[in-house]
């Protein structure tokens, strides 16, 4: 079973809680906005600490490490959800700020068009954006939306 871990950065804005999402790179996602965004995350190997993997993947996808936890506040464990692809995704949440306009994602190689045998190199994510919870629920891929509810519950 494939496993993935992510770090959901959140802050309090003028309209309440905002979360930092990333838009997936490449031609498949280029014109998708609704359900075309993700929590910064990536796969990790058996035996690797999911929290460490979440921090590493944030850094790879955004080009800079996440801000350190505020004061003595530990990251919130939002648990694990099974995605439609059968992948298990574990997410942690951290209060902090990050400049969404200055990301520099790592590059990945994909086959495009699918099953063509041709490969292209793309940024894993092509942009990041702070979103209020309502917008985030529309932008996120459906399998990750429940993490927003879990964040709200943990902060209540």
Buried (B, 14 or more C-beta within 10 A) or exposed (E): EEBBBBBBBBBEEEEEBBBBBBBBBBEBBEEEEEBBBBBBBBEBEEEEEBBEBBBBBBBBBBBEEBEEEEEEEEBBBBEBBEBEEEBBBBBBBBBBEBEBEEBEBBEBEBEBEEEEEEEEEBBBBBBBBBBBBEBBBEBBBEBBBBBBEBBEEEEE
